[in-house]
Amino acid sequence: MGFQTALKISDKYKPTIFGTKKHPNIVRYFDKTPNDICCPHFYELNWAYGCRFNCAYCYLQGTLRGNVEPRYKPLKEVISTLDAVFNHPLMVKPSVFNSGELTDSLVFPSIMEKISDKFEEQDKHRLLILTKSSNIQFLLDKIRKNTIVSFSVNVPMVSDKWEKGAAPPEKRIAAVEKLCKKDYDVRARIDPIFPIANWKKAYGKLVEDLVSESKITRITLGTPRGLAKTRLYSKDLSWWKFAFEENPIEETGWGKKLASSLRKEIYSHMIDTLKDKDFNGSIALCKETDKMWEELGINVGKYPTWENCKCNCVL
C-alpha cells in the first residue's frame, strides 16, 4: 500500500482509541466539540488523571467529579500502548498527543521524562506537554526533538486568586525562555483571560513578558468557559461569580461564555498587542465559536478539520 493511499484510508478509518485490557483509554481521539465550536480534533494521551494545582476554574473539577488528586496509570501499560500507536498501519499521519488534557503534564515529572524519551524512538508523532509548572529540568538535561512544551500563563492577579497551586507566572515565563534557548517548540496559552480591572494593561504586560525574550511558536487565547459540571464541583466559585454573574454572558455549544462583544474586544486587543510586539507565530482561539472567528475577520476553515486553525493541540 502506497503512502497516499494509506493516508486516505487513515483519514476515513481513523483509529480512535488505544489501551490495555485494564486501561483501555490510554490514547483517545478527542472529537467531542459541537459543529459550531472550533476545536481541531486531536489525540489525548491519558497517562494520568487529576492535578494538585487545583485551579478554581479548571474543567477537571467537573470532568473528574471533584476527585482531582493526581494518580497515574502503570508506566509499562502506557509505553506498550504507545508502541501499538507507533506501529499501527493506519497511524501514518503525523499527530500530536496531548498529555495535559486530564492532568498537568508535569504533575509527575519523572514519569513524563520516560514518556518523552519514548517519543524519541520514532520520528513521526510528537508529544505535547501542557503545564502550569516550572519544573523542566529533565527537558533541559536532554534535548528532545519530538516533544512540544506549552505553558498556560495568566496575569499575577488571576494566578494569585484562582491558580494558587501553580508556579507563579514569572517562573513559568522563565521556563519558557530557558526552553526556547534550547530550541524546543515552545507554545503558550493565555487562557482564560478574565476582564479584571485594567485588564488591557495587565494582559498587555503579560504579552510583553512572554514574547520579548523568547521564540514562542504559537499562542492560543481563551476566555472563561462555564460548564455546568465545573460549577457543580468547583470548591471556589468566586471565578464563576465574577465571569458569569458580574459580566454580560451568552450560552454557546461549549457552556457559558462572556458576551460576544466583550470576547471580541478581548481577542482583538490581544491580537493587536501581539502584533505590536512583533510576534510572528500563529495565534488561535481555544474552543471558540466559528462566528467569533468570523467576526474577527479570520477564516478558520470548516468543521471538523478547521484546517486554518493552528492552535495549541495540533501540528
C-alpha positions in Angstrom: 0.0 0.0 0.0 1.4 3.4 -1.0 1.7 6.3 1.5 -1.0 8.4 -0.1 -3.4 5.5 -0.2 -2.7 4.7 3.4 -3.2 8.4 4.3 -6.7 8.5 2.6 -7.7 5.3 4.4 -6.4 6.6 7.8 -8.4 9.8 7.4 -11.6 7.8 6.7 -11.0 5.0 9.3 -9.0 6.9 11.9 -8.1 4.8 14.9 -9.8 6.5 17.9 -8.7 4.5 20.9 -5.7 2.6 22.2 -5.0 0.9 25.5 -4.8 -2.3 27.5 -7.4 -4.6 28.9 -7.2 -2.9 32.3 -6.8 0.6 30.9 -8.5 0.8 27.5 -8.5 4.6 27.1 -4.8 5.5 27.4 -4.9 7.1 24.0 -8.2 8.5 22.8 -9.2 10.7 19.9 -10.9 13.9 21.2 -13.8 14.9 19.0 -16.5 16.0 21.5 -16.9 19.6 20.5 -20.1 20.5 18.6 -20.0 21.7 15.0 -20.1 25.4 15.7 -17.2 25.3 18.2 -13.8 25.5 16.5 -11.6 22.8 18.0 -9.4 20.7 15.6 -9.7 17.1 16.8 -6.6 15.7 18.5 -5.3 12.7 20.4 -5.3 12.7 24.2 -2.5 10.7 26.0 -4.3 9.9 29.2 -1.3 8.7 31.3 -2.6 10.3 34.5 -5.7 11.9 36.0 -6.0 14.8 38.3 -3.8 17.8 39.2 -2.5 19.1 42.5 -2.5 22.7 41.2 -6.3 22.7 41.7 -7.1 25.8 39.7 -10.5 27.1 40.7 -11.9 27.4 37.2 -10.4 24.2 35.8 -12.7 21.9 33.8 -11.1 19.0 35.6 -13.1 19.8 38.7 -16.2 18.7 36.8 -14.7 16.1 34.4 -13.2 14.2 37.4 -16.3 14.9 39.6 -14.2 16.7 42.3 -11.6 13.9 42.6 -8.6 15.9 41.3 -6.0 14.2 43.5 -3.4 13.2 40.9 -2.8 9.5 40.1 -1.1 7.8 37.2 -1.5 4.7 35.1 1.2 2.0 35.1 4.0 3.2 33.0 4.5 -0.2 31.4 1.0 -0.1 30.0 1.4 3.5 28.8 4.6 2.5 27.0 3.1 -0.6 25.4 0.1 1.5 24.2 2.5 3.9 22.6 4.2 1.0 20.8 0.8 0.0 19.5 0.1 3.5 18.3 3.5 4.0 16.6 3.3 0.6 14.8 -0.4 0.8 13.8 -0.7 0.6 9.9 -3.2 3.4 9.8 -1.3 5.8 12.1 0.6 7.2 9.1 -0.4 10.8 9.5 1.8 12.8 11.9 -0.1 13.7 15.1 0.2 15.5 18.3 -0.5 13.6 21.6 -1.7 15.9 24.3 -0.5 14.7 27.7 -2.2 17.5 29.6 -5.8 17.1 28.9 -6.8 15.2 32.0 -3.9 16.3 34.2 -1.0 18.7 34.2 1.7 17.1 32.1 4.4 17.8 34.8 2.4 16.6 37.8 4.8 13.6 37.9 7.9 14.8 36.1 9.9 11.5 36.5 7.1 9.6 34.6 6.8 12.3 31.9 10.5 12.1 31.4 10.2 8.4 30.4 7.2 9.1 28.2 9.1 11.9 26.4 12.0 9.5 25.9 9.6 7.0 24.3 8.6 9.6 21.6 12.3 9.9 20.7 12.2 6.3 19.4 10.2 7.4 16.3 10.2 10.4 14.1 6.5 10.9 13.1 4.4 11.8 16.1 5.0 14.4 18.7 4.3 14.6 22.4 2.6 17.8 23.8 3.5 18.7 27.3 0.9 21.2 28.7 1.7 22.7 32.1 1.5 25.4 34.7 4.7 24.1 36.3 8.2 25.4 36.0 9.8 22.0 36.8 11.5 21.5 33.5 15.0 20.3 34.4 14.7 16.9 32.6 13.9 18.8 29.4 17.0 20.9 29.8 19.3 18.0 30.7 18.4 16.2 27.4 17.0 17.9 24.3 14.0 16.0 22.9 13.1 16.9 19.3 9.7 15.2 19.4 8.4 17.0 22.4 6.5 20.3 22.3 6.2 22.2 25.5 3.2 24.5 26.1 2.8 26.8 29.1 -0.5 28.0 30.4 0.2 31.5 31.7 -2.1 34.2 33.3 -1.6 37.6 34.9 -0.5 37.7 38.5 -3.9 38.9 39.8 -5.7 35.9 38.2 -3.0 33.4 39.2 -2.8 34.6 42.8 -6.6 34.3 43.2 -7.5 31.2 41.2 -4.3 29.3 40.4 -2.9 29.1 43.9 -1.2 25.7 43.5 0.6 26.5 40.2 4.0 28.0 39.7 4.0 31.8 39.8 3.7 33.4 36.3 7.2 34.8 36.4 8.6 31.3 37.0 6.6 29.9 34.1 7.9 32.7 31.8 11.4 32.0 32.9 10.9 28.3 32.0 9.6 29.4 28.6 12.8 31.4 28.0 15.1 28.5 29.0 13.4 26.0 26.7 13.4 28.5 23.8 17.1 28.9 24.2 17.4 25.1 23.8 15.4 25.3 20.5 12.3 23.5 21.7 9.0 24.1 20.0 7.5 26.2 22.8 3.9 27.4 22.8 1.8 29.3 25.2 -1.8 29.5 26.3 -3.2 32.8 27.7 -6.4 31.3 28.9 -8.8 32.1 30.5 -8.5 35.8 30.0 -10.6 37.5 32.7 -11.9 41.1 32.2 -10.4 42.2 35.5 -9.9 45.9 36.3 -7.3 47.4 33.9 -7.2 44.1 32.0 -5.8 45.7 28.9 -2.7 46.9 30.8 -2.3 43.7 32.8 -2.5 41.3 29.8 -0.5 43.7 27.7 2.4 43.4 30.1 1.9 39.6 30.2 2.3 39.5 26.4 5.4 41.7 26.5 7.0 39.5 29.2 6.2 36.3 27.2 7.4 37.3 23.8 10.2 39.8 24.4 12.9 37.3 25.3 11.5 34.1 23.8 10.9 32.4 20.5 7.4 31.1 21.1 6.0 29.5 18.0 2.3 29.9 18.7 -0.1 31.4 21.3 -3.6 30.3 22.0 -6.1 32.7 23.6 -9.2 31.9 25.5 -11.8 33.4 27.8 -13.7 31.7 30.7 -15.9 28.7 29.8 -18.7 27.9 32.1 -19.6 24.2 32.0 -22.3 23.0 34.3 -20.2 20.2 35.8 -17.3 22.6 36.5 -19.7 24.8 38.5 -21.1 21.8 40.4 -17.8 20.5 41.6 -15.6 23.6 41.9 -14.8 24.4 45.5 -14.2 28.1 44.8 -16.9 29.7 42.8 -15.7 33.3 43.0 -14.3 33.0 39.4 -17.8 31.9 38.2 -19.5 34.8 40.0 -17.1 37.2 38.5 -17.1 35.8 35.0 -20.8 34.9 34.6 -22.7 37.0 37.2 -20.8 40.3 37.1 -20.4 40.4 33.3 -22.8 40.0 30.4 -22.8 36.5 29.1 -24.2 34.2 26.4 -24.9 30.5 26.1 -22.9 28.5 23.5 -22.3 24.9 22.5 -19.5 24.8 25.0 -21.1 26.3 28.0 -21.5 29.9 29.2 -19.1 32.5 27.8 -18.7 36.2 28.2 -20.9 38.2 25.8 -19.6 38.1 22.2 -19.0 41.9 22.2 -16.7 41.6 25.2 -14.9 38.5 23.9 -14.4 40.2 20.6 -12.9 43.2 22.4 -10.6 41.0 24.4 -9.4 38.9 21.4 -8.9 42.0 19.2 -6.9 43.7 21.8 -4.7 40.7 22.4 -4.1 40.0 18.7 -3.2 43.7 18.1 -0.9 43.7 21.1 0.9 40.5 20.0 1.4 42.1 16.5 2.6 45.3 18.1 5.2 43.3 20.0 6.4 41.7 16.7 5.1 38.3 17.5 5.3 36.3 14.2 4.0 33.0 15.4 0.5 31.5 15.0 -2.4 32.9 17.0 -5.5 30.9 17.7 -8.6 30.8 20.0 -9.5 27.9 22.2 -12.9 26.3 21.8 -14.4 29.4 20.3 -17.5 29.7 18.1 -17.0 29.8 14.4 -19.0 33.1 14.5 -16.4 34.7 16.7 -13.6 33.8 14.3 -15.7 35.2 11.5 -16.3 38.5 13.5 -12.5 38.8 13.9 -12.1 38.5 10.2 -10.3 35.1 10.4 -11.1 32.3 8.0 -10.6 29.3 10.4 -11.9 26.7 7.9 -14.7 24.2 8.4 -15.8 21.5 10.8 -14.4 19.0 11.5 -10.9 19.8 10.3 -10.8 23.6 10.9 -7.9 23.5 8.6 -6.7 27.0 9.2 -6.6 26.8 13.0 -3.0 26.5 14.3 -3.8 26.1 17.9 -2.2 24.5 20.9 -3.1 20.9 20.3 -2.2 20.3 16.7 0.9 20.3 14.5 
